[in-house]
Amino acid sequence: MEALIPFINRLQEVFLTVGAEVIQLPQIVVVGSQSSGKSSVLESIVGRDFLPRGSGIVTRRPLVLQLVNVAPPEERRRTGNGDKTKSDSKTSYPGIKAEEWGTFLHCKNKIFTDFVEIRQEIQSETDRSTGANKGISPEPIHLKIFSPHVLNLTLVDLPGITKVPVGDQPDDIEQQVREMILSYISNPNSLILSVTAANTDLATSEALKLAREVDPEGRRTLAVVTKLDLMDAGTDAMDVLMGRVIPVKLGIIGVVNRSQHDINTQKSLAQALQDEQDFLKRHYPSLASRSGARYLARTLNRLLMHHIRDCLPELKTRVTVLSAQYQGLLSSYGQPVEDHSATLLQIVTKFASEYCNTIEGTARHITTSELCGGARICYIFHETFGRTLKSIDPLSGLTTLDILTAIRNATGPRPALFVPEVSFELLVKRQIKRLEEPSLRCVELVHEELQKMIQHCSSYSTQELLRFPKLHDSIAEVVTKLLRKRLPITNEMVHHLVAIELAYINTKHPDFMDAAQVSAAVNSAQAEAVQDSGRRWKSDRAAEEKASEEKTAFSSPSRGPAVNLLDAPVPVSRRLTPREQLDCEVIQQLIKSYFLIVRKRIQDSVPKTVMHFLVNFVKEHLQSELVGRLYRSPLLQELLTESADTAQQRKEAASMLEALQKASNIISETRETQLW
């Protein structure tokens, strides 16, 4: 299992090259308040002075620290010379003579053998990003330290939790640091190293408070209590270290930091570690073997290896899924254009084919959210247009007086013996004219749908077209012009359909009832109505006479005869004679009969006209129109210019896919037998 941490370090380096954190890798995140001793703890683990020091906030950028255990120089030289007598499980660096060295990601191919230079590089890189006056930045610094005296570890040192802004720090510095810390410890694959000074109350520890927000059960949190030697006289941290104050599942480890006097006098870390053990044996003899920087390093190494082992199955799955996703994403962006002519013809042909297939209903991409294409056109013809025509009343807008006036005007000075045919034609043409407006609206709706299909086909079916904005706009412009060119022609044909019906009123149509039939039917209906009215009148009259007799028998003889209010004079109004009523009803029946015939023909002819002059014409001439207008040498280079966003996205997707493939290869190198 010792190979697991270097394995994670390799994965981390792979994903750092693409500048993305799509994979949440296992690591240890160091969290603590300002001046709680985080830097001293890290230096004790490394065994070297390499971190900037000073008052106030010193760590102002996240420091991703990878510790790599390497063989001593003599063993590396023997390994480089082909001597395999020693174990070669550790990575050999035969070209480097130094015992310990470090490298930065931002300083490629540069090796730092002096740890003072490492401290200076951290300071200068921090100032470069944040300024020299206490500003902070979330951009991490990546440092890798190689040494035979360290255990394999991956640590992230974060800025200390602060409350009051200093220097050029913003007023919300506390919130910024908090959000930065949460962005790292929220990773479910990270272990949280919570650092708290022993001379403060553990119950008020901001580090433990933040850890509990993201890890309420404490499964990922390890507490470190620093500065055990600075506690007040007569007090100790036994209850805290034993977990009696605040229990922590992964444990609580106490350490003793170097004082500022020790640092000023350049006290070595080796001597400091020895003094730490002496202090622990004197004051905490029962916990001495489970405290101190050396024990902390071993514990972190063990916890991280087991944590990596637990996270590895999910990590493998995540890499596999993301590889498939980015492969599909890269395919959708297509390849850079090499042959402009062939690419243009391919895109135009594909668009035209998809446009026609959408009309026919054979497109590969069928939306389920709304009707589109041919289905929408069918709905316009048979639902919208058909329902509108059926809602038109054949006699709407015609009053009895209008009909009577038309009959009289058609007869001139002489009373008519028969219903004049001219009045019928005049009135029925007026009603037929009302069919023109919904017919033109039907053409407009179909035209709008054909216009909407341009965007539909571009978005769902021809992904290559989205790579070239100018080509997309040019195709849309050509199709729009073609539709606009055909729209007046289609409207004119619909005008002609209505005009044809108005040009000749065919009273010999087999479905039309002539005047004689209508007159006979009206006379028969009136005769039945008169008989029914006579019977009702006689019955009502008898009932009235009987009631009158009864009233007279019981009335006072002094009262005069009863007055019928209905016999009172009424305002004079125009009443139709029976002949006029008959003529009006005949005209109404004739208009209704002929209007229904014409409406049926219009309902059938308008969709056919729209399909022939607009829809089918566009289908047949779309591809030739696109090729004729766009396939020109001066336009090819301009039309097939990719958008900057598409080129950048393809580059990013290719880099990420390459990183994921490398990560997959690294994971496959780790055999199951090495892990369990």
Residue pairs with C-beta under 8 A, 6 or more apart in sequence:
1 305
1 306
1 309
1 674
1 675
2 89
2 152
2 305
3 89
3 670
3 674
4 304
4 305
4 308
4 309
4 312
4 670
4 674
4 675
5 152
5 153
5 154
5 301
5 304
5 305
5 308
6 68
6 91
6 152
7 308
7 666
7 667
7 669
7 670
8 25
8 26
8 27
8 154
8 308
9 66
9 68
9 144
9 152
9 154
10 666
11 23
11 25
11 663
11 666
11 667
12 25
12 27
12 64
12 66
12 154
13 105
14 659
14 662
14 663
14 666
15 21
15 22
15 23
15 25
15 659
15 663
16 105
16 142
17 655
17 659
18 652
18 655
18 656
18 658
18 659
20 656
20 659
22 322
22 656
23 315
23 318
23 319
23 322
23 663
24 187
24 188
24 189
24 190
25 154
25 189
25 315
26 154
26 189
26 190
26 191
26 304
26 307
26 308
26 311
27 64
27 154
27 155
27 156
27 187
27 189
27 190
27 191
27 304
28 153
28 154
28 155
28 156
28 190
28 191
28 192
28 193
28 300
28 303
28 304
29 155
29 156
29 158
29 181
29 184
29 185
29 187
29 190
29 191
29 192
29 193
30 38
30 41
30 42
30 155
30 156
30 157
30 158
30 193
30 195
31 38
31 158
31 161
31 181
31 185
31 192
31 193
31 194
31 195
31 207
31 210
31 211
32 38
32 160
32 161
32 194
32 195
32 196
32 207
33 160
33 161
33 162
33 195
33 196
33 197
33 200
33 205
33 206
33 207
34 56
34 57
34 160
34 161
34 162
35 160
35 197
36 160
36 195
36 196
36 197
36 207
36 226
37 195
37 197
37 226
37 227
37 255
37 257
38 59
38 157
38 160
38 195
39 51
39 52
39 53
39 58
39 59
39 157
40 226
40 257
40 258
41 195
41 224
41 226
41 255
41 257
41 293
41 296
42 51
42 65
42 155
42 157
43 49
43 50
43 51
43 269
44 255
44 257
44 269
44 272
44 273
44 276
44 293
44 296
45 67
45 150
45 153
45 155
45 293
45 296
45 297
45 300
46 65
46 67
46 145
46 147
46 150
47 147
47 149
47 150
47 269
47 270
47 273
48 100
48 115
48 145
48 147
48 269
49 115
49 116
49 119
49 263
49 269
50 102
50 115
50 118
50 119
50 122
50 145
51 58
51 59
51 63
51 119
51 122
51 157
52 58
52 59
52 119
52 122
52 123
52 126
53 263
56 134
56 166
56 167
57 134
57 136
57 159
57 160
57 162
57 166
57 169
58 160
59 157
59 158
59 159
59 160
60 126
60 130
60 134
60 135
60 136
60 137
60 159
61 125
61 126
61 129
61 130
61 136
61 137
61 138
61 139
61 140
61 141
61 159
62 138
62 139
62 140
62 141
62 156
62 157
62 158
62 159
62 180
62 184
63 122
63 140
63 141
63 143
63 156
63 157
64 140
64 141
64 142
64 143
64 154
64 155
64 156
65 143
65 144
65 145
65 153
65 154
65 155
65 156
65 157
66 142
66 143
66 144
66 145
66 153
66 154
66 155
67 145
67 147
67 150
67 151
67 152
67 153
67 154
67 155
68 91
68 144
68 145
68 146
68 147
68 150
68 152
69 90
69 147
69 148
69 150
69 151
69 152
70 76
70 90
70 91
70 92
70 93
70 146
70 147
70 148
71 79
71 86
71 90
71 92
71 148
72 99
72 148
73 97
73 98
73 99
75 86
75 92
76 92
76 93
76 94
76 96
77 94
78 85
78 86
79 86
79 88
79 92
79 94
80 92
80 94
80 95
81 94
93 146
96 111
96 146
98 111
98 113
99 147
99 148
100 113
100 115
100 145
100 146
100 147
100 148
100 149
101 111
101 112
101 113
101 145
101 146
102 111
102 112
102 115
102 118
102 143
102 144
102 145
102 146
103 110
103 111
103 112
103 143
103 144
103 146
104 110
104 112
104 121
104 125
104 141
104 142
104 143
104 144
105 141
105 142
105 143
105 144
106 125
106 141
106 142
107 121
112 118
112 121
118 143
118 145
122 141
122 143
125 141
126 137
126 141
129 137
129 139
130 136
130 137
131 168
133 167
133 168
134 166
134 167
134 168
134 169
135 167
135 168
135 169
136 159
136 169
136 173
136 176
136 177
136 180
138 180
138 183
140 156
150 297
151 297
151 298
151 300
151 301
152 301
153 297
153 300
153 301
153 304
154 304
155 193
155 300
156 184
156 190
158 177
158 180
158 181
158 184
159 177
159 180
159 181
160 177
161 174
161 177
161 178
161 181
161 206
161 207
161 210
162 173
162 174
162 177
163 174
165 171
165 173
165 174
170 176
178 210
181 210
182 210
182 213
182 214
184 190
185 192
185 210
185 211
185 214
185 215
186 214
188 220
189 307
189 311
189 315
190 220
191 220
191 221
191 222
191 250
191 300
191 303
191 304
191 307
192 211
192 214
192 215
192 220
192 221
192 222
193 222
193 224
193 300
194 205
194 207
194 208
194 211
194 221
194 222
194 223
194 224
194 248
195 207
195 224
195 226
196 202
196 205
196 207
196 208
196 223
196 224
196 225
196 226
197 225
197 226
197 227
197 230
198 225
198 226
198 227
198 228
198 230
198 231
198 237
198 240
198 254
199 227
199 230
199 231
199 232
202 208
202 225
202 240
202 245
202 246
203 245
203 246
205 246
208 221
208 223
208 246
208 248
211 218
211 220
211 221
212 218
212 221
215 221
217 249
218 247
218 248
218 249
218 250
219 249
219 250
220 250
220 307
221 248
221 249
221 250
222 248
222 250
222 251
222 252
222 253
222 299
222 300
222 303
223 246
223 248
223 250
223 251
223 252
223 253
224 252
224 253
224 254
224 255
224 296
225 237
225 240
225 241
225 252
225 253
225 254
225 255
226 254
226 255
226 256
226 257
227 256
227 257
228 237
228 254
228 255
228 256
228 279
228 280
228 283
228 284
229 256
229 279
231 237
236 283
236 284
237 254
237 284
238 284
238 287
239 245
240 246
240 252
240 254
241 252
241 253
241 254
241 284
241 287
241 291
242 252
242 287
243 251
243 252
250 303
251 299
253 290
253 291
253 292
253 295
253 296
253 299
254 280
254 284
254 287
254 291
254 292
255 276
255 291
255 292
255 293
255 296
256 275
256 276
256 279
256 280
256 292
258 267
258 269
258 272
262 272
273 292
273 293
273 294
276 292
276 293
277 288
277 292
280 287
280 288
280 291
280 292
281 288
284 291
289 295
309 675
309 676
312 667
312 670
312 675
315 667
316 667
319 660
319 663
319 664
319 667
320 664
322 656
322 660
323 657
323 660
323 661
323 664
326 653
326 656
326 657
326 660
327 657
329 653
330 650
330 653
330 654
330 657
332 463
333 467
333 646
333 649
333 650
333 653
334 463
334 464
334 467
334 650
336 642
337 343
337 640
337 642
340 636
340 637
340 640
341 631
341 636
343 464
343 640
344 471
344 630
344 631
344 636
344 639
344 640
345 627
345 631
346 464
347 462
347 464
347 465
347 468
347 471
348 475
348 623
348 626
348 627
348 630
348 631
349 623
350 461
350 462
350 464
351 457
351 458
351 461
351 462
351 465
351 475
351 626
352 622
352 623
352 626
353 623
354 363
354 457
354 461
354 462
355 453
355 454
355 457
355 479
355 619
355 622
356 619
356 622
357 363
357 364
358 372
358 373
358 374
358 453
358 456
358 457
358 461
359 373
359 374
359 377
359 453
359 615
359 619
360 374
361 373
361 374
361 375
363 373
363 457
363 461
364 461
365 460
365 461
367 456
367 460
371 379
372 449
372 452
372 453
372 456
373 449
373 453
373 456
376 449
377 446
377 449
377 615
380 442
380 445
380 446
380 449
381 442
381 607
381 610
384 442
384 445
385 438
385 439
385 441
385 442
385 445
385 603
385 606
385 607
386 603
388 438
388 441
389 435
389 438
389 599
389 602
389 603
392 434
392 435
392 438
392 599
394 431
394 591
394 592
394 595
394 596
394 599
395 431
395 588
395 591
395 592
396 431
396 434
397 430
397 431
397 434
398 427
398 430
398 431
398 588
398 591
400 576
400 584
401 574
402 427
403 423
403 427
403 583
403 584
403 587
403 588
404 576
404 580
404 583
404 584
406 423
406 426
406 427
406 587
407 416
407 419
407 420
407 423
407 583
407 584
407 587
409 423
410 416
410 420
410 422
410 423
410 426
411 420
416 583
418 515
419 515
419 519
419 583
419 586
419 587
421 507
421 515
423 587
424 505
424 515
424 587
424 590
424 591
425 505
427 587
427 591
428 505
428 590
428 591
428 594
428 595
429 502
429 505
431 591
431 595
432 498
432 501
432 502
432 595
432 598
433 498
433 502
435 498
435 501
435 598
435 599
435 602
436 494
436 495
436 498
439 494
439 497
439 498
439 602
439 606
440 491
440 494
440 495
442 606
442 607
442 610
443 487
443 490
443 491
443 494
443 606
443 610
443 614
446 610
446 614
446 615
447 483
447 487
447 490
447 614
450 483
450 614
450 615
450 618
451 479
451 480
451 483
454 475
454 476
454 479
454 480
455 476
458 465
458 466
458 472
458 475
458 476
459 466
465 471
465 472
465 475
466 472
466 646
467 642
467 643
467 646
468 639
468 640
468 641
468 642
468 643
469 643
470 638
470 639
470 641
471 630
471 639
471 640
474 629
474 630
474 635
474 639
475 626
475 630
478 625
478 626
478 629
478 630
479 618
479 622
479 626
482 618
482 621
482 622
482 625
483 614
483 618
486 613
486 614
486 617
486 618
487 614
489 613
489 614
490 609
490 610
490 613
490 614
493 609
493 613
494 606
494 609
494 610
497 602
497 605
497 606
497 609
498 602
501 598
501 601
501 602
505 594
506 512
507 514
507 594
509 594
509 597
511 593
511 597
512 593
512 594
512 597
513 521
513 589
513 590
513 593
515 586
515 590
518 586
518 589
518 590
518 593
519 582
519 586
521 589
522 582
522 585
522 586
522 589
523 582
526 578
526 581
526 582
548 562
551 562
576 584
630 639
